[in-house]
């Protein structure tokens, strides 16, 4: 069944065409994702589906009695209401009456009986009791704090409430614009499960590739006013898009070749003063019109990072660091060693302590206990979306270059307009005030400004919000090429997988679990973890039920006296080797180490290499002897 049908729909803002004679059907029981570059008109398309925008031309048909609900990209501001009231508002006027009745009953003995009677009458007239049950059911299903003030909730919880508001009317069509923005990974995974259980049709915009892969059954690529449709998952869509763009490039090249030949013919005809073929002239005019009307693909961003000299080998050493806020542990007894070139992802729920730890590392907060040692020659660039301030009234160019005409990129002077072209801002767009930009464009401006700062330590807090997928993928490539140290806070699972080599997983109450690999690696290890031990009484009961003839475990093999003595002494030897390695590493990390006597420098480096090799040999021998004891 077709819920919404677009036929030859056109829409433009000034000279910028968003929809060019678009045909589209939204069917029942499908999950459709709309993708495309920032500014292509994705949100506008969703507003047409939601009857918020009327196209310039064409026809839009909606099925009879169609119920549509939408979750907007931006959260509402200054909402002074209880969670229950916000959810009930999703039912329109009936919801407002239900919310008023709920508020009155909450007063208990102080409730105004006359008011309650009037509200009851209105609810009964609108058959509202069944809808009240639906409000209660959705609040319970999404585990929402009904009596809490909406304004006091975190951004993630506010999005949960707004989702409940959109779902309570049981819409036939649910529209979501960037629903995962500012959500932590746990909440994103929860949202995926909720949407998989939704019985209606879903149309959504998202740049979260893992989210799209998990949900979408059809993908619409909005590109230069046209919609290109792919029925299948995101991975299949990527192959489809690549082939489409290759075919387009081939066709355009052939057209341009034919046009060049016709241009050459007409010029030669003019020079020779020959009689021209009027039919051929008209064909040339038509080709020129087609070429002028053609919208070529938008180029790819060319992100360049300003490199600084290498930092010392050891970047941070945290030794039993703790920090609490209002008696709530944010970091508890955390020890870690960050070496040059490490790429570490910080993951965990919102408000659990990730930003606190970053501030400790950057010297903005002091540990309440424990010690932090910072390495030498650190040049820090810090991307914090919530705190990086752009002057709304100034142009993009003035924001990035601080009013200057030129910027320095890896020691070379470049005109700021040319530099901004690498970030997909043409000359005219580069002179546009920041207040006129979309969210994705603002993020590109902040990246352009950030990457002018030479750095060997890059700290990024949620850099991917609102970025289109092409720019996001390029940012991934640049971060993987970056030979400095990276600390990354992100809730984009695919981005984390592609960029980091280890994780600091924030588990609450200040606990931080260090893991090797990306997010998928961590999930896989979690899934393989054995179930927790049963309590002693349950374990005893289970043991009693076991057959008496159960095969006993083989005892550990006993080593000879000599080998056992070697095994006992190995930990002490390894400790001495570790201490010597750390001593030599500290010397080599000194700011003036390489400027000293070169013979001494080479000897110290050779000693360090030897002790590292010795330590590795001792560790392997310890493992070998331990395995021998296992039989």
C-alpha positions as CSV (number, residue, x, y, z in Angstrom):
1,X,0.0,0.0,0.0
2,X,1.3,3.5,-1.0
3,X,1.2,5.9,2.0
4,X,2.7,9.0,0.2
5,X,3.2,9.5,-3.6
6,X,5.3,12.3,-5.1
7,X,4.9,12.9,-8.9
8,X,7.1,15.3,-10.8
9,X,7.8,17.3,-7.7
10,X,9.9,20.4,-8.0
11,X,11.3,22.7,-5.3
12,X,14.0,25.3,-5.3
13,X,15.4,28.0,-3.0
14,X,16.5,30.8,-5.3
15,X,18.8,29.3,-7.9
16,X,19.5,26.2,-5.8
17,X,17.3,23.3,-7.1
18,X,16.6,20.8,-4.3
19,X,14.1,18.6,-6.1
20,X,14.0,18.3,-9.9
21,X,10.8,16.5,-11.2
22,X,11.1,13.8,-8.5
23,X,8.9,10.7,-8.4
24,X,8.7,8.7,-5.2
25,X,6.4,6.2,-3.4
26,X,6.6,5.5,0.3
27,X,5.1,2.1,0.9
28,X,3.6,0.6,4.1
29,X,5.9,-1.5,6.4
30,X,9.3,-0.4,5.0
31,X,12.3,1.4,6.6
32,X,13.6,4.0,4.2
33,X,16.9,6.0,4.8
34,X,17.6,9.2,2.9
35,X,21.3,10.0,2.4
36,X,23.2,12.7,0.5
37,X,25.5,15.6,0.9
38,X,24.8,18.4,3.4
39,X,22.5,21.0,1.8
40,X,21.1,18.6,-0.8
41,X,17.5,18.9,0.6
42,X,17.1,15.8,2.7
43,X,15.4,17.5,5.6
44,X,13.2,19.4,3.1
45,X,12.1,16.2,1.5
46,X,11.0,14.9,5.0
47,X,9.1,18.1,5.6
48,X,7.1,17.5,2.4
49,X,6.2,14.0,3.6
50,X,5.1,15.5,6.9
51,X,3.0,18.2,5.1
52,X,5.2,21.0,6.5
53,X,6.5,22.2,3.1
54,X,4.5,22.6,-0.1
55,X,6.5,22.0,-3.3
56,X,6.7,24.6,-6.1
57,X,5.3,22.2,-8.7
58,X,4.2,18.6,-9.1
59,X,1.7,16.5,-7.1
60,X,1.8,15.0,-3.6
61,X,-0.8,12.4,-2.7
62,X,-1.4,11.1,0.9
63,X,-3.4,8.0,1.6
64,X,-6.7,8.4,3.4
65,X,-6.6,8.8,7.2
66,X,-2.7,8.7,7.1
67,X,-1.2,9.4,10.6
68,X,2.3,10.9,10.4
69,X,4.6,11.6,13.4
70,X,8.0,13.2,13.2
71,X,11.1,13.5,15.4
72,X,12.9,16.6,14.4
73,X,16.7,17.0,14.3
74,X,16.8,19.8,16.9
75,X,15.4,19.2,20.4
76,X,12.8,21.7,21.6
77,X,14.2,24.5,23.8
78,X,12.8,25.9,27.1
79,X,10.1,23.2,27.5
80,X,8.8,23.8,31.0
81,X,6.7,20.6,31.3
82,X,6.7,17.1,32.8
83,X,7.8,14.2,30.7
84,X,4.2,12.8,30.9
85,X,2.8,16.0,29.4
86,X,5.4,16.1,26.6
87,X,4.5,12.5,25.6
88,X,0.8,13.1,25.7
89,X,1.2,16.1,23.4
90,X,1.8,13.6,20.6
91,X,-2.0,13.0,20.7
92,X,-2.8,16.7,19.9
93,X,-5.8,18.3,21.7
94,X,-6.9,15.0,23.2
95,X,-3.4,14.6,24.6
96,X,-3.5,18.0,26.2
97,X,-6.7,17.1,28.0
98,X,-5.2,13.8,29.2
99,X,-2.1,15.6,30.5
100,X,-4.3,18.1,32.4
101,X,-6.3,15.2,34.0
102,X,-3.0,13.5,34.9
103,X,-1.6,16.6,36.5
104,X,-4.8,17.2,38.5
105,X,-4.9,13.6,39.8
106,X,-1.3,13.9,40.9
107,X,-2.4,16.5,43.4
108,X,-4.1,13.8,45.4
109,X,-6.4,15.3,48.1
110,X,-5.8,18.8,46.8
111,X,-7.3,18.0,43.4
112,X,-10.2,20.1,42.2
113,X,-13.1,17.7,41.7
114,X,-15.0,20.1,39.5
115,X,-12.0,20.5,37.2
116,X,-11.5,16.7,37.1
117,X,-15.2,16.1,36.3
118,X,-15.0,18.5,33.3
119,X,-11.8,16.9,32.1
120,X,-13.4,13.4,32.4
121,X,-16.3,14.5,30.3
122,X,-14.0,15.8,27.5
123,X,-11.9,12.6,27.6
124,X,-15.0,10.4,27.3
125,X,-16.3,12.5,24.4
126,X,-13.1,12.0,22.5
127,X,-12.8,8.3,23.5
128,X,-9.7,9.4,25.3
129,X,-9.4,6.7,27.9
130,X,-7.9,4.2,25.4
131,X,-5.4,6.9,24.4
132,X,-4.5,7.5,28.0
133,X,-3.7,3.8,28.3
134,X,-1.4,4.2,25.3
135,X,0.4,7.1,26.9
136,X,1.0,5.0,30.0
137,X,2.1,2.0,28.0
138,X,4.7,3.9,25.9
139,X,6.1,5.6,29.0
140,X,6.5,2.2,30.6
141,X,7.9,0.6,27.5
142,X,10.6,3.2,27.0
143,X,11.2,3.3,30.8
144,X,10.7,7.1,31.0
145,X,10.6,9.2,34.3
146,X,7.0,10.4,33.8
147,X,7.1,13.0,36.6
148,X,10.5,14.4,35.9
149,X,11.0,17.9,34.3
150,X,11.7,17.5,30.6
151,X,14.2,20.5,30.7
152,X,16.3,18.8,33.4
153,X,17.0,15.6,31.4
154,X,20.1,14.9,29.3
155,X,20.0,15.3,25.6
156,X,19.8,11.5,25.1
157,X,16.9,11.1,27.5
158,X,15.1,14.1,25.9
159,X,15.4,12.3,22.6
160,X,13.8,9.2,24.2
161,X,10.9,11.4,25.4
162,X,10.4,12.9,21.9
163,X,10.5,9.5,20.4
164,X,7.7,8.4,22.8
165,X,5.8,11.5,21.8
166,X,6.1,10.5,18.1
167,X,5.1,6.9,18.7
168,X,2.2,7.4,21.1
169,X,-0.3,8.2,18.3
170,X,0.6,4.9,16.6
171,X,1.5,6.6,13.3
172,X,1.4,4.9,9.9
173,X,4.5,6.8,9.0
174,X,7.3,7.8,11.4
175,X,9.8,10.5,10.2
176,X,13.2,10.8,12.0
177,X,15.8,13.5,11.2
178,X,19.3,12.5,12.5
179,X,17.8,10.6,15.5
180,X,21.2,9.4,16.8
181,X,22.8,12.9,17.2
182,X,24.2,13.4,20.8
183,X,23.1,9.8,21.8
184,X,25.6,7.5,23.4
185,X,26.2,4.1,21.9
186,X,24.0,2.3,24.4
187,X,21.0,4.5,23.6
188,X,21.6,4.2,19.9
189,X,21.5,0.4,20.1
190,X,18.3,0.7,22.3
191,X,16.8,3.0,19.6
192,X,17.6,0.4,16.9
193,X,15.7,-2.3,18.7
194,X,12.7,0.0,19.3
195,X,12.5,1.0,15.7
196,X,12.8,-2.7,14.5
197,X,9.7,-3.4,16.6
198,X,7.7,-0.4,15.1
199,X,4.8,-1.7,12.9
200,X,4.4,1.3,10.6
201,X,6.7,2.7,7.9
202,X,9.9,4.6,8.8
203,X,11.6,7.3,6.8
204,X,14.8,8.7,8.4
205,X,18.0,10.6,7.7
206,X,21.2,9.4,9.3
207,X,24.9,9.6,8.7
208,X,25.6,6.8,11.3
209,X,26.6,4.0,8.9
210,X,26.1,1.2,11.5
211,X,22.6,2.6,12.3
212,X,21.7,2.7,8.6
213,X,23.0,-0.8,8.0
214,X,21.0,-2.2,10.9
215,X,17.7,-0.6,10.0
216,X,17.3,0.4,6.3
217,X,15.5,-1.8,3.8
218,X,15.6,0.9,1.1
219,X,18.0,3.8,0.6
220,X,17.3,7.0,-1.3
221,X,20.3,8.9,-2.5
222,X,19.4,12.6,-3.0
223,X,21.9,13.9,-5.4
224,X,21.7,17.3,-7.3
225,X,17.9,17.3,-7.3
226,X,17.4,13.7,-8.2
227,X,16.6,10.6,-6.2
228,X,18.5,7.4,-6.9
229,X,16.9,4.4,-5.2
230,X,18.5,1.2,-3.9
231,X,16.5,-1.7,-2.4
232,X,18.8,-3.4,0.1
233,X,21.2,-2.6,2.9
234,X,23.8,0.1,3.1
235,X,26.8,-2.1,2.1
236,X,25.0,-3.0,-1.2
237,X,24.2,0.7,-1.7
238,X,27.8,1.8,-1.5
239,X,28.6,-0.5,-4.5
240,X,25.5,0.7,-6.3
241,X,26.5,4.4,-5.8
242,X,30.1,3.9,-6.9
243,X,29.0,2.2,-10.2
244,X,26.3,4.9,-10.8
245,X,28.9,7.7,-10.4
246,X,31.4,5.8,-12.6
247,X,28.8,5.4,-15.4
248,X,27.8,9.1,-15.1
249,X,31.4,10.2,-15.4
250,X,31.9,8.0,-18.5
251,X,28.7,9.4,-20.1
252,X,29.7,13.0,-19.3
253,X,33.2,12.5,-20.8
254,X,31.7,11.2,-24.0
255,X,29.3,14.1,-24.2
256,X,32.0,16.6,-23.5
257,X,34.1,15.0,-26.3
258,X,31.2,15.3,-28.8
259,X,30.6,18.9,-27.7
260,X,34.3,19.7,-28.2
261,X,34.2,18.2,-31.8
262,X,31.1,20.2,-32.6
263,X,32.7,23.4,-31.3
264,X,35.8,22.7,-33.4
265,X,33.6,22.1,-36.5
266,X,31.8,25.4,-36.0
267,X,35.0,27.4,-35.5
268,X,36.6,25.8,-38.6
269,X,33.5,26.6,-40.6
270,X,33.6,30.3,-39.5
271,X,37.3,30.6,-40.5
272,X,36.7,29.1,-43.9
273,X,33.6,31.1,-44.4
274,X,31.8,28.0,-45.5
275,X,28.0,27.6,-45.6
276,X,27.0,26.1,-42.3
277,X,24.7,23.1,-41.8
278,X,21.8,24.8,-39.9
279,X,20.6,21.5,-38.4
280,X,24.1,20.8,-37.0
281,X,24.2,24.4,-35.6
282,X,20.9,23.9,-33.8
283,X,22.2,20.6,-32.4
284,X,25.3,22.4,-31.1
285,X,23.1,25.0,-29.5
286,X,21.1,22.3,-27.8
287,X,24.3,20.5,-26.6
288,X,25.5,23.8,-25.1
289,X,22.2,24.3,-23.3
290,X,22.4,20.7,-21.9
291,X,26.0,21.3,-20.7
292,X,25.1,24.5,-19.0
293,X,22.2,22.8,-17.2
294,X,24.2,19.9,-16.1
295,X,25.1,19.8,-12.4
296,X,28.4,18.1,-11.9
297,X,29.1,16.0,-8.8
298,X,30.3,18.0,-5.9
299,X,34.0,17.5,-5.3
300,X,35.5,15.5,-2.4
301,X,36.8,17.4,0.5
302,X,40.6,17.4,0.7
303,X,41.4,17.6,4.4
304,X,45.0,18.5,5.3
305,X,46.4,18.4,8.8
306,X,49.2,20.7,10.0
307,X,51.8,18.3,11.4
308,X,54.1,19.3,14.3
309,X,57.4,17.8,15.4
310,X,57.0,14.4,17.1
311,X,56.3,14.4,20.8
312,X,58.2,12.4,23.4
313,X,57.7,8.6,23.2
314,X,55.6,8.7,26.4
315,X,52.6,11.0,26.1
316,X,50.7,10.4,29.4
317,X,51.2,8.2,32.4
318,X,48.3,7.9,34.8
319,X,48.9,6.3,38.2
320,X,45.8,5.5,40.3
321,X,44.1,8.7,39.2
322,X,40.7,9.4,40.8
323,X,38.2,12.3,40.4
324,X,34.6,12.7,41.7
325,X,32.0,15.4,41.1
326,X,29.4,16.0,43.8
327,X,30.3,12.7,45.4
328,X,29.8,10.8,42.1
329,X,33.0,9.1,40.9
330,X,33.9,10.0,37.4
331,X,37.4,8.4,37.3
332,X,38.2,5.8,40.0
333,X,41.7,4.5,40.6
334,X,42.6,4.6,36.9
335,X,46.1,3.7,35.7
336,X,47.2,3.8,32.0
337,X,50.2,4.5,29.8
338,X,49.6,6.4,26.5
339,X,52.5,6.2,24.1
340,X,53.2,8.2,21.0
341,X,51.1,7.0,18.0
342,X,48.3,5.5,20.2
343,X,44.8,5.9,18.9
344,X,42.4,5.6,21.8
345,X,38.6,5.7,21.7
346,X,36.7,6.7,24.8
347,X,33.2,5.1,24.8
348,X,30.4,4.9,27.4
349,X,27.1,6.5,28.3
350,X,26.7,10.3,28.4
351,X,27.7,11.9,31.7
352,X,29.8,8.9,32.8
353,X,33.2,10.8,32.9
354,X,34.7,10.8,29.4
355,X,35.0,14.6,29.2
356,X,36.2,14.7,32.8
357,X,39.1,12.4,32.0
358,X,40.0,14.5,28.9
359,X,40.1,17.6,31.0
360,X,42.4,15.9,33.5
361,X,44.8,14.8,30.6
362,X,44.7,18.4,29.2
363,X,45.5,20.0,32.5
364,X,42.1,21.7,32.9
365,X,41.3,19.6,36.0
366,X,43.7,18.2,38.6
367,X,43.3,14.6,39.9
368,X,41.9,14.5,43.4
369,X,44.2,11.6,44.0
370,X,46.9,9.7,42.1
371,X,49.4,11.3,39.7
372,X,49.5,12.3,36.1
373,X,52.8,12.6,34.2
374,X,52.7,14.4,30.9
375,X,55.3,13.8,28.1
376,X,57.5,16.3,26.4
377,X,57.1,18.4,23.2
378,X,53.3,18.0,23.2
379,X,51.4,20.2,20.7
380,X,47.7,19.8,21.3
381,X,44.7,20.4,19.0
382,X,41.3,20.0,20.7
383,X,38.0,19.7,18.9
384,X,35.1,20.2,21.2
385,X,31.9,20.7,19.3
386,X,30.0,22.2,22.2
387,X,32.7,24.7,23.1
388,X,34.4,25.7,19.8
389,X,32.9,29.2,19.2
390,X,32.3,30.5,15.8
391,X,31.3,34.2,15.2
392,X,27.9,33.9,13.7
393,X,28.0,37.3,11.9
394,X,31.5,36.8,10.4
395,X,32.1,34.9,7.2
396,X,33.5,31.4,7.0
397,X,36.8,32.8,5.7
398,X,37.1,35.4,8.6
399,X,36.3,32.7,11.2
400,X,39.0,30.3,9.9
401,X,41.8,32.8,9.1
402,X,40.9,35.4,11.9
403,X,40.4,38.1,9.3
404,X,43.6,37.4,7.4
405,X,43.9,36.6,3.7
406,X,46.4,33.8,4.0
407,X,46.9,30.7,6.2
408,X,49.9,28.5,6.7
409,X,49.5,24.8,5.9
410,X,52.6,22.6,6.7
411,X,54.8,25.7,6.3
412,X,53.3,26.9,3.0
413,X,51.3,30.0,2.7
414,X,47.8,29.5,1.1
415,X,45.0,32.0,0.3
416,X,42.2,31.2,2.7
417,X,39.7,30.9,-0.2
418,X,41.8,28.2,-1.8
419,X,42.2,26.4,1.6
420,X,38.5,26.5,2.2
421,X,37.9,25.0,-1.2
422,X,39.5,21.8,0.2
423,X,36.6,21.7,2.6
424,X,34.0,22.1,-0.2
425,X,33.4,25.8,0.3
426,X,33.5,27.6,-3.0
427,X,34.6,31.3,-3.2
428,X,31.1,32.6,-2.9
429,X,30.2,30.2,-0.1
430,X,33.4,31.0,1.8
431,X,32.3,34.6,2.2
432,X,28.9,33.6,3.6
433,X,28.1,34.4,7.3
434,X,28.3,31.4,9.6
435,X,24.7,31.9,10.7
436,X,23.5,30.8,7.3
437,X,25.2,27.4,7.4
438,X,23.7,24.0,8.0
439,X,25.0,21.8,10.9
440,X,27.2,19.8,8.6
441,X,28.8,22.9,7.1
442,X,29.5,24.4,10.5
443,X,31.3,21.2,11.5
444,X,33.4,21.5,8.3
445,X,34.3,25.1,9.3
446,X,35.4,23.9,12.7
447,X,37.5,21.2,11.2
448,X,39.1,23.7,8.8
449,X,40.0,26.0,11.7
450,X,41.2,23.1,13.9
451,X,43.5,21.6,11.4
452,X,45.4,24.9,10.9
453,X,46.9,24.3,14.3
454,X,50.1,22.2,14.2
455,X,49.7,19.3,16.5
456,X,51.1,15.9,17.5
457,X,48.3,15.2,20.0
458,X,44.8,15.4,18.6
459,X,41.8,15.3,21.0
460,X,38.4,15.1,19.4
461,X,35.0,15.1,21.2
462,X,32.2,14.0,18.9
463,X,33.6,15.3,15.6
464,X,31.2,13.3,13.4
465,X,27.8,15.0,14.2
466,X,26.1,16.3,11.1
467,X,29.0,15.4,8.7
468,X,27.9,13.9,5.4
469,X,29.2,10.4,4.9
470,X,31.8,11.3,2.2
471,X,33.4,13.9,4.5
472,X,33.2,11.5,7.4
473,X,35.0,8.8,5.5
474,X,37.7,11.3,4.4
475,X,38.2,12.4,8.0
476,X,38.7,8.7,8.9
477,X,41.4,8.4,6.3
478,X,43.2,11.5,7.6
479,X,43.1,10.3,11.2
480,X,44.4,6.9,10.2
481,X,47.3,8.6,8.4
482,X,48.0,10.9,11.4
483,X,51.3,9.8,13.0
484,X,50.7,11.6,16.3
485,X,48.5,10.5,19.2
486,X,44.7,10.5,19.0
487,X,42.1,10.6,21.8
488,X,38.6,10.3,20.4
489,X,35.2,10.5,22.0
490,X,32.6,9.2,19.6
491,X,29.3,7.3,19.6
492,X,29.7,6.4,15.9
493,X,30.5,2.7,16.0
494,X,31.8,2.4,12.4
495,X,34.0,5.5,12.9
496,X,35.5,4.0,16.1
497,X,36.1,0.7,14.4
498,X,37.9,2.3,11.5
499,X,40.0,4.8,13.4
500,X,41.1,3.6,16.9
501,X,43.4,0.7,18.0
502,X,42.3,0.5,21.6
503,X,39.3,1.5,23.8
504,X,38.8,3.0,27.2
505,X,35.3,1.8,28.1
506,X,33.5,3.8,30.8
507,X,31.4,1.4,32.8
508,X,30.0,3.8,35.4
509,X,31.0,4.6,39.0
510,X,34.4,5.7,37.7
511,X,35.4,2.3,36.4
512,X,37.3,2.3,33.1
513,X,38.0,-0.9,31.2
514,X,41.0,-0.9,28.8
515,X,40.4,-3.0,25.7
516,X,42.5,-3.7,22.6
517,X,40.8,-3.1,19.2
518,X,37.7,-1.3,18.1
519,X,34.1,-1.3,19.2
520,X,33.2,-4.5,17.2
521,X,36.1,-6.3,18.8
522,X,34.9,-5.3,22.3
523,X,31.4,-6.5,21.5
524,X,32.7,-9.8,20.3
525,X,34.7,-10.3,23.5
526,X,31.6,-9.4,25.6
527,X,29.5,-12.0,23.8
528,X,32.2,-14.7,24.4
529,X,32.4,-13.9,28.1
530,X,31.3,-16.8,30.3
531,X,28.2,-16.3,32.4
532,X,28.8,-15.0,35.9
533,X,29.4,-17.5,38.7
534,X,26.2,-18.7,40.5
535,X,25.8,-17.9,44.1
536,X,27.1,-20.5,46.6
537,X,23.7,-22.1,47.5
538,X,22.7,-22.3,43.8
539,X,26.1,-23.7,42.9
540,X,25.8,-26.3,45.7
541,X,22.4,-27.4,44.5
542,X,23.7,-27.7,40.9
543,X,26.7,-29.7,42.2
544,X,24.4,-32.1,44.0
545,X,22.5,-32.8,40.8
546,X,25.7,-33.8,38.9
547,X,26.3,-37.5,38.3
548,X,28.6,-39.1,40.9
549,X,30.8,-40.6,38.2
550,X,31.9,-37.2,36.9
551,X,35.5,-37.3,35.6
552,X,37.9,-35.5,37.9
553,X,40.2,-32.8,36.6
554,X,43.8,-33.7,35.9
555,X,46.1,-32.4,38.6
556,X,48.8,-29.9,37.6
557,X,52.1,-31.4,36.5
558,X,54.9,-30.9,39.1
559,X,58.1,-29.3,37.7
560,X,61.6,-30.5,38.7
561,X,63.3,-28.5,41.5
562,X,65.5,-26.7,39.0
563,X,62.6,-25.6,36.7
564,X,60.4,-24.7,39.6
565,X,63.2,-22.5,41.1
566,X,63.6,-20.8,37.7
567,X,59.8,-20.1,37.5
568,X,59.8,-18.7,41.0
569,X,62.7,-16.3,40.2
570,X,61.4,-15.1,36.8
571,X,58.9,-12.4,38.2
572,X,61.7,-10.7,40.1
573,X,64.0,-10.8,37.0
574,X,61.2,-9.3,34.8
575,X,60.6,-6.6,37.4
576,X,64.3,-5.6,37.3
577,X,64.2,-5.6,33.5
578,X,61.1,-3.4,33.4
579,X,62.6,-0.9,35.8
580,X,65.8,-0.7,33.6
581,X,63.7,-0.3,30.5
582,X,61.6,2.5,32.1
583,X,64.8,4.3,33.2
584,X,66.4,4.2,29.8
585,X,63.1,5.2,28.1
586,X,62.9,8.2,30.4
587,X,66.4,9.2,29.3
588,X,65.6,8.9,25.6
589,X,62.4,10.9,26.1
590,X,64.3,13.9,27.4
591,X,64.1,17.1,25.4
592,X,67.9,17.4,25.0
593,X,68.7,13.7,24.6
594,X,69.5,13.7,20.9
595,X,71.6,16.9,21.1
596,X,74.1,15.3,23.5
597,X,77.2,13.3,22.7
598,X,76.3,11.0,19.8
599,X,78.3,8.0,21.1
600,X,76.5,8.2,24.3
601,X,73.1,8.5,22.5
602,X,73.8,5.4,20.4
603,X,74.9,3.4,23.5
604,X,71.8,4.4,25.4
605,X,69.6,3.4,22.4
606,X,71.4,0.1,22.1
607,X,71.0,-0.6,25.8
608,X,67.3,0.1,25.6
609,X,66.9,-2.3,22.7
610,X,68.8,-5.0,24.5
611,X,66.8,-4.7,27.7
612,X,63.5,-4.8,25.7
613,X,64.7,-7.9,24.0
614,X,65.7,-9.4,27.4
615,X,62.3,-8.6,28.8
616,X,60.5,-10.3,25.9
617,X,62.7,-13.4,26.3
618,X,61.9,-13.6,30.1
619,X,58.2,-13.2,29.4
620,X,58.2,-16.0,26.8
621,X,60.1,-18.3,29.2
622,X,57.6,-17.6,32.0
623,X,54.7,-18.5,29.7
624,X,56.5,-21.7,28.6
625,X,57.1,-22.9,32.2
626,X,53.5,-22.0,33.2
627,X,52.2,-24.1,30.3
628,X,54.4,-27.1,31.5
629,X,52.7,-27.0,34.9
630,X,49.3,-27.3,33.2
631,X,50.3,-30.7,32.0
